[in-house]
Structures are given as structure tokens and as C-alpha cells.
Amino acid sequence: MKVRDPSSAVSAPPGIFPPVLGRTFKSFDPTGVVETYNLAAPTVTKDNPFFQSLGTNGRACVTCHEPRSAWSVSAASIQERFYASGGADPIFRIVDGATCPSDPVSTFNDKLKAYNLLLTKGLIRIFLPLPAKRDFEISGVNDPYGCTDLAGTPPMVSVYRRPLPATNLPFLTRCPAGQPGCAPLAIMWDGREPSLASQAFDATQGHAQANPGVPSAAQVNQIVAFESAIFDAQVFDSEAGPLFADGATGGPAALSQQLFFIGINDSLSLGFNPDVFTIYEAWQESHAQDRASVARGEAIFNTRQFTIHAVNGLNLFPTDPLGANDVSGTCTTCHDSPNVGNHSLKLALNIGVADAAPPVLDVSALPSFTVRCTDSSGPLAGQVFNVTDLGRAMISGNCADVGKVKGPILHGLAARAPYFHNGSAASLIDVVNFYDQRFNIGLSDRDKADLVNFLQTL
């Protein structure tokens, strides 16, 4: 079955949000249609601070979290915005859109070079001071942009990361019954923000370069309320058709009803159910080849066993949760939240994506850092990491956290390429090939195609 014209389902041109955001909002993406389901509808966008420029450089939250890109950005959408505006769109600001604030941007060619990582990989510069209390040292830096300053006061490190989607956020914040004040899961890649409110305030201060005291507490509350009320997922696939048809439960409306609380299906606890995704179970016997492929991909994600080897934060060091022991698992060992796909408890990991030379992935344009653990009496004494991002270690100061980042929610993937925190996978097949090589899974060509077909329907 081939269904290729979803135009009747689209309510507005891609990337354009209406004056009033209703219950649903749909946009084309490379493999079909992505949809936002707004529990707080109607939202008058001009009156909501998420859509307002609250800083001094023209940016709003929506600048880096646009609806057509599943409330993140895609490299394709950024390129479109660059050429349409000549590099004047508010996302192109040297504070963090450029590889370094010292980059010249006076000519069009200057801008192409300065915003190269943003244009090709959707990366924003994150600049952080080295923790004053730490058990590591950076013994070497290979930074083609010269934007890491270890001689400064304080020493500053620049890394480059993808904006996380500002949607599906209840799957980071919903507490178990009887624990209304529980801490959320990691909100940022490195977990540096303790709440959605602090993230909204700090992002406006930093990325939008707001004046002191902006946004106000009332504006922060409005931003958090809006982004906590929107759910986003693929709703239509150009091959498989409507993703809620014939018993399937795809799309954001069903996602908004998904049972979740922090710790609901922790793979490191008793009672873990590895059958995490059940969205397309009804398609397992489908006579439509495209739908059967999606169902097979879901089953592979849930059930294909492989050896999980040397994952920092899981089983690389004796101090990791599973010790320094290989274990047999599936994709859902690390993606255990039912029909959501992030880990249901905090679990920052480095599966190799942050390494300076990972298989398959393209990190050639990123700086790299040689990091040495300095605690001579600790379990990591003498350990050396070569990474493109120090990850959680820049917040915790712990050498054991070098390269660790959180796993994201796996929805809206088709709308927001490239993938991983550093944009190192240009496509979903690159993601699948990386896992296949990193863990020696032994996927066949059909397995890979099925996994890609499944992932692009989430």
C-alpha cells in the first residue's frame, strides 16, 4: 500500500504557526506529517511569551523550538531560514549560533563559515566554565574554532549541541503517586537545569541575551505551562499512511494519554518489561508491506538481544550500576519508558557518541578534548578520555561523567534530523548503523530498513 498525499491533513504551511494554535497543528516533514496536540488549546501565540522576543537579539523560545521540527530545529529548516533571510533570522546570532563570538559575519560568505555547524548539523554553541571542584584536567584541546579558553578567568569550554525538543515534557516531570515534589529527569543534555522554570529563565537570559530579571516569574510560568501542554509525534507516514489506522496508536493524541511516571519501567530494577513499544502491535500481521515493516522494526527494538559492552555510566567501570560486566540486553535496556523511549530514571551515559572517533558518525568538524582523571586514589586513576564533549562532567566535576549525556525522548524524529546530541548522525540509517557496529548486533539490511521505518513513525 502506498499513500503519498497527506495534504488534506495539513493545516498550515511548514514552519508557520497560526495566530491561534488550536488543538492540533500539522506540518510536512521528509517522510510524512508531524503533528502537535495542544492540551491547552486555544493558544493565542502573540500573547504567549514562548512566541515573544523577550531578550535583546530578536529571539524567542520558538526561534530554536519550531513546530515543523517537532519543537526543535532541523538542519534543513535552518538552511531554509538562512537563505531566505540572508543570515538575518534571529537564530543566526554570534553569541551561540556562530562557532565563536569572534567570528566575522560582515559578509554572506563570512556568515556561511561562522554558522557552519548550525547550518549543517543544527548545533548551538554551549559555553561553560570548568568546574572549580573537579577530579580531571583537560590536557589537550584540538579546537578548529579557537573558542575554548583554558587560560581565562574562569577557564571556559565551548562545545556544540542540538536543541532538545520543547514538547512531550510531562515524560520528564510527571512524578509517581504520592511523590508530588520529585525531581524531574534530566532536562538538558548534561542535566544542568533543575527545573523547566530555570531552563526557561536561563535560556532567555543566555540565548536571547535578555536584560536582568527577564523573563518575569509570570512569563516563566506561561512558558512552562505551554510547553508542558504540547505533545508531538509523527501522525502520517508517506508509506504506511495514517499512524493511528487499523488498530495502531501512533500520533500525539494517543501519546498524550500514555501512562508515565518517573521510574515507571526502569530497566535496572525488578519488574522491567522489555516490550517498551506497543504502538504498532496491531500491524504485526498486516498484509500492507509498509505497515508490516514498521511492526517488525518495533519488535526488533523491543526484543533483539545483543551484548552491551563498556558503556560509561552503565557497565564500563566497577562503580557503574552493572559494574564492569558485559550484559545481554535490547534497545529498550536504555530506552525503557513505555512508548516514549527515554530512560525512566536519570541515567547519563556515553555509548561512544561523544568519543573523538566513533564508528559511522561524523564528528570531523567538532573540537576534541583529551581529559585525564586526576584522583590518584580513585577507581579511575590515570584514565584518559578523548571526547568532543565533556558532557555531564562539566556540571558535576566528576571524571567518571566525561562524555555522558541523557537519552532523549524518541518522538518527532523524522522532523528533526540530524541526530544525537552533537548532530553526528545525518539520518536514521546512520543512527542504526552506529548501534549495529558499536554493539556488534548483526542486523541484516531488512532489519535496518525495518528499524528506520519504525523510528520515523514515532
C-alpha atoms as one frame of an Amber mdcrd trajectory, in Angstrom:
protein
   0.000   0.000   0.000   1.325   3.445  -0.945  -0.325   6.560   0.449   1.619
   9.598  -0.627  -0.581  12.671  -0.399  -1.192  13.859   3.153  -2.070  17.390
   2.013  -5.616  17.176   3.298  -4.247  16.699   6.817  -2.022  19.801   6.801
  -3.446  22.914   8.426  -0.740  25.446   7.567   2.455  25.812   5.534   5.502
  24.108   7.062   7.160  26.155   9.774   4.369  28.719  10.022   2.430  28.781
  13.257  -1.018  30.366  13.220  -2.188  33.329  15.310  -4.157  30.824  17.351
  -2.682  27.392  17.954  -5.650  25.060  18.122  -5.953  21.519  19.378  -3.807
  20.175  16.530  -1.190  21.622  14.227   0.359  19.651  11.369   3.442  20.172
   9.217   5.089  18.240   6.411   8.428  16.601   7.124  10.657  14.414   4.913
   8.649  11.214   5.472   5.122  12.446   6.080   3.411  14.708   8.596   4.311
  15.623  12.151   1.531  16.813  14.441   1.310  18.851  17.625  -1.531  18.063
  20.015  -2.194  21.032  22.290  -3.989  20.215  25.545  -4.218  23.921  26.394
  -5.889  24.937  23.145  -6.591  27.523  22.056  -3.238  29.286  22.499  -3.056
  32.862  21.196   0.565  32.907  20.111   1.072  36.681  20.155   0.056  36.722
  23.819   2.236  33.799  24.900   5.841  34.530  25.944   7.027  31.287  24.332
   6.475  33.071  20.999   7.575  36.544  22.099  11.009  38.118  21.836  11.881
  38.771  25.475  15.582  39.393  25.019  17.699  41.904  23.132  18.598  39.968
  19.970  15.195  39.193  18.446  14.980  35.592  19.590  12.040  33.842  21.205
  11.762  30.303  22.538  10.179  29.345  19.224  13.289  30.520  17.360  15.099
  27.312  18.309  11.978  25.225  19.009   9.831  25.476  15.901   6.654  23.426
  15.373   7.607  21.967  11.995  10.773  20.478  13.518   8.938  18.773  16.397
   9.650  21.834  18.552  13.392  21.593  17.962  15.143  22.588  14.730  16.344
  20.560  11.779  19.396  21.306   9.659  17.089  21.563   6.645  14.850  24.164
   8.286  17.842  26.196   9.438  19.294  26.221   5.926  15.959  27.360   4.549
  15.821  30.150   7.093  19.400  31.190   6.345  18.942  31.560   2.605  15.505
  33.137   2.954  16.818  35.797   5.340  20.386  36.165   4.142  21.514  35.103
   7.595  19.386  37.729   9.359  16.947  35.315  11.020  17.265  35.619  14.822
  18.692  32.120  15.137  21.859  33.449  13.474  23.459  35.297  16.355  27.161
  35.139  17.111  26.618  34.635  20.849  25.968  30.919  20.261  24.812  30.375
  16.671  28.328  31.028  15.382  31.227  28.731  16.154  32.700  31.579  18.225
  31.625  35.156  19.075  34.852  36.400  17.465  33.810  35.051  14.042  33.445
  37.737  11.364  29.895  37.945   9.981  30.020  41.079   7.845  29.572  39.287
   4.505  27.363  36.455   3.319  30.399  34.169   2.934  31.558  35.109   6.426
  28.167  34.053   7.749  28.298  30.748   5.879  31.562  29.956   7.635  30.620
  31.325  11.057  27.299  29.455  11.185  28.609  26.282   9.559  27.863  23.943
  12.481  24.387  25.405  12.888  23.667  25.093   9.165  24.999  21.585   8.636
  24.273  19.904  11.967  21.802  22.144  13.783  24.301  22.810  16.575  24.231
  25.662  19.076  27.413  26.616  20.938  27.281  25.846  24.655  29.954  27.629
  26.664  30.566  26.562  30.233  33.169  27.308  32.898  35.307  24.440  34.078
  34.012  23.344  37.487  36.187  24.796  40.236  35.987  21.476  42.079  36.822
  18.643  39.718  38.867  15.459  39.566  40.034  15.821  35.978  42.186  18.027
  33.819  41.977  18.884  30.138  45.466  18.028  28.938  44.869  18.665  25.253
  42.500  20.636  23.039  42.041  20.423  19.287  39.658  23.292  18.601  39.476
  24.491  14.983  37.409  27.492  16.119  39.653  28.652  18.955  36.668  29.183
  21.225  37.819  27.176  24.232  39.840  29.372  26.577  41.500  27.376  29.338
  43.646  30.379  30.311  40.650  32.579  31.030  39.194  33.509  34.408  37.339
  31.249  34.743  38.565  28.729  32.148  35.815  28.282  29.548  34.984  25.310
  27.340  32.901  25.558  24.167  31.008  22.537  22.857  28.215  22.264  20.288
  24.840  20.597  20.861  21.412  20.142  19.316  18.448  21.966  20.879  16.242
  19.393  22.600  12.517  19.403  21.702  10.339  21.662  23.872   7.485  19.157
  23.780   6.424  15.867  25.401   7.839  17.310  28.622   5.473  15.534  31.059
   7.615  12.475  30.294  10.416  14.262  32.128   8.439  15.712  35.010   5.468
  13.529  35.971   6.007  12.183  39.491   4.934   8.827  40.923   1.794   8.794
  43.043   2.482  10.131  46.488   5.658  11.954  45.435   4.401  15.304  44.129
   7.718  17.057  44.725  10.011  14.613  42.959  12.935  15.916  40.942  12.457
  15.811  37.160  14.541  13.712  34.827  17.414  15.484  33.085  16.022  18.433
  31.140  19.208  19.381  29.290  21.702  17.018  27.648  24.044  17.462  30.627
  21.329  17.779  33.271  22.451  21.249  34.328  18.945  22.708  34.798  16.996
  21.582  37.889  13.555  22.500  36.505  11.666  23.622  33.419  11.291  27.039
  35.039  15.019  27.508  35.481  15.618  26.321  31.936  13.145  28.859  30.530
  14.718  31.687  32.530  18.330  30.763  31.785  17.680  30.200  28.073  16.095
  33.639  27.769  18.971  35.214  29.665  21.645  33.400  27.657  20.417  32.547
  24.186  18.140  35.596  23.860  20.552  37.868  25.806  17.743  39.284  27.939
  18.125  42.156  30.373  18.392  41.339  34.106  15.171  39.988  35.606  13.684
  38.934  32.254  11.603  36.851  31.896   9.384  37.583  34.875   8.059  34.804
  37.085   4.665  35.141  35.395   6.226  34.806  31.946   8.247  31.777  33.028
   5.086  30.141  34.318   3.341  30.779  30.991   6.243  29.311  29.029   6.373
  26.196  31.198   2.584  25.758  31.097   2.541  25.981  27.304   5.429  23.617
  26.588   4.101  21.163  29.189   0.747  21.027  27.379   2.001  20.168  23.881
   2.648  16.651  22.644   4.334  15.955  19.354   4.687  12.879  17.180   4.554
  11.700  13.611   0.915  11.239  12.607   1.176  10.289   8.931   3.823   8.300
   7.068   4.133   8.606   3.305   4.466   4.825   3.001   2.412   3.398   5.877
  -0.323   6.063   5.843  -2.172   7.255   8.972  -0.321   6.024  12.028  -3.473
   5.511  14.056  -5.188   3.284  11.472  -6.057  -0.408  11.754  -5.507  -0.597
  15.494  -2.210   1.311  15.646  -1.852   4.018  18.280   0.580   6.428  16.650
   0.316  10.193  16.721   0.392  12.747  19.529  -3.216  12.395  20.704  -2.556
   8.819  21.839   0.856   9.851  23.156  -0.761  12.495  25.376  -2.701   9.693
  27.116   0.342   7.474  27.683   0.735   6.358  31.295   4.033   7.593  32.686
   5.707   8.475  35.929   9.372   8.795  36.748  10.757   5.290  37.295   7.780
   3.541  35.680   9.780   0.816  33.896  13.382   1.193  34.994  15.430  -1.462
  33.221  17.817  -1.671  36.169  15.044  -2.617  38.603  12.926  -5.698  39.211
   9.781  -5.900  37.127  11.275  -4.347  33.975   9.247  -5.142  30.847  11.447
  -5.024  27.720   8.398  -4.744  25.426   8.535  -0.966  25.701   6.910  -0.003
  22.409   3.457  -1.403  21.624   2.223   1.278  19.215   2.218  -0.961  16.147
   1.446  -4.380  17.607  -1.795  -4.414  15.608   0.217  -4.229  12.381   2.252
  -7.369  13.002   0.009  -9.423  10.715  -0.710  -6.616   8.267  -0.843  -7.501
   4.580   0.397  -3.995   3.786   4.162  -4.380   3.447   4.982  -0.913   4.748
   2.928  -1.385   7.913   4.345  -4.863   8.464   7.843  -3.384   8.192   7.063
  -0.781  10.873   5.750  -3.531  13.178   8.853  -5.650  12.581  11.046  -2.655
  13.423   9.168  -2.152  16.672   9.649  -5.817  17.547  13.383  -5.656  16.777
  13.686  -2.600  19.028  11.984  -4.493  21.855  13.416  -7.974  21.512  16.681
  -8.215  19.517  19.306  -9.322  22.030  22.915  -8.136  21.850  25.870  -7.703
  24.171  26.039  -4.296  25.823  29.743  -3.701  26.278  31.688  -0.940  28.030
  29.050   1.794  28.251  30.273   4.547  30.532  27.567   5.062  33.146  26.190
   1.546  32.810  28.906  -1.107  32.717  32.342   0.331  31.881  33.803   0.796
  35.367  33.344  -1.151  38.618  31.499   1.875  40.011  28.854   1.762  37.247
  25.379   0.337  38.043  26.199  -3.031  36.459  29.888  -2.987  37.310  32.475
  -3.611  34.604  30.470  -6.516  33.215  29.096  -7.191  29.764  25.350  -7.779
  29.799  22.810  -9.036  27.313  20.084  -6.534  26.520  17.975  -4.874  23.858
  17.454  -1.309  22.651  14.921  -0.960  25.453  17.546  -1.553  28.119  18.415
   2.117  27.756  15.134   3.302  26.176  12.736   1.905  28.749   9.876   4.430
  29.155   6.752   2.814  27.676   6.007   4.156  24.173   8.263   7.147  24.879
  11.787   5.796  24.709  13.892   7.783  27.174  15.144   6.157  30.365  12.541
   6.422  33.109  15.140   7.290  35.744  18.178   9.540  35.377  20.869   7.622
  33.521  23.509   9.763  31.823  25.595   7.581  29.501  28.360   7.728  26.942
  27.699   4.973  24.449  30.509   6.305  22.245  28.747   9.212  20.543  30.888
  11.716  22.457  34.122   9.929  21.567  36.609  11.665  19.309  36.471   8.826
  16.751  33.157   6.925  16.949  32.205   4.391  14.265  29.979   5.631  11.403
  29.313   9.056  12.928  30.724  12.308  11.542  32.459  14.368  14.243  35.145
  15.749  11.944  34.032  19.382  12.356  33.868  19.272  16.157  36.606  20.201
  18.621  38.095  17.398  20.676  39.460  17.261  24.201  41.904  14.955  25.937
  40.739  14.562  29.525  42.767  12.875  32.267  41.375  11.788  35.624  43.476
  13.293  38.434  42.218  11.471  41.550  45.243   9.227  42.115  43.452   7.132
  44.743  40.137   6.692  42.915  38.918   3.861  40.672  39.556   5.957  37.546
  43.133   6.906  38.432  45.077   7.551  35.228  42.030   7.070  32.983  42.173
   9.179  29.808  39.177  10.118  27.648  39.276  11.614  24.156  35.932  13.272
  23.513  34.214  16.002  21.524  32.093  16.979  24.533  32.782  16.572  28.241
  29.052  16.214  28.832  27.862  15.791  32.409  31.413  16.220  33.768  31.244
  19.965  33.075  28.433  20.165  35.640  29.369  17.531  38.213  33.156  17.935
  38.102  33.427  14.125  38.118  35.834  12.473  35.717  33.529   9.451  35.618
  30.954  11.675  33.883  33.138  12.665  30.929  31.154  12.326  27.705  27.907
  11.334  29.417  24.609  12.798  28.197  20.987  11.884  28.689  18.975   9.861
  26.203  16.221  11.912  24.518  12.544  11.134  24.044  12.121   9.243  20.770
   9.275  11.105  19.082   9.165  13.515  16.158  12.402  12.017  14.839  11.515
  12.368  11.154  11.072  16.117  11.557  14.306  16.984  13.362  17.383  15.466
  11.692  20.301  15.255  12.363  20.561  13.030  15.412  22.418  12.581  18.696
  23.417  15.485  20.910  26.177  16.543  18.507  24.335  16.076  15.205  26.817
  13.388  14.193  24.214  11.131  12.517  22.791  12.786   9.418  19.974  10.252
   9.053  18.202   7.482  10.904  20.089   4.850   8.912  23.304   6.392  10.273
  21.853   6.009  13.783  21.018   2.354  13.159  24.403   1.645  11.554  26.183
   3.227  14.521  24.384   0.987  17.024  24.891  -2.051  14.818  28.658  -1.506
  14.687  29.096  -0.216  18.233  27.413  -3.272  19.758  28.036  -5.863  17.005
  24.314  -6.539  16.752  24.477  -8.216  13.351  21.470  -6.507  11.756  20.546
  -7.541   8.236  19.676  -4.985   5.568  15.993  -5.768   6.113  16.389  -5.367
   9.876  17.936  -1.941   9.348  15.205  -0.856   6.972  12.532  -2.044   9.402
  14.135  -0.156  12.289  14.348   3.045  10.250  10.715   2.657   9.168   9.692
   2.230  12.787  11.731   5.133  14.159  10.480   7.578  11.542   6.877   6.860
  12.564   7.403   7.843  16.210
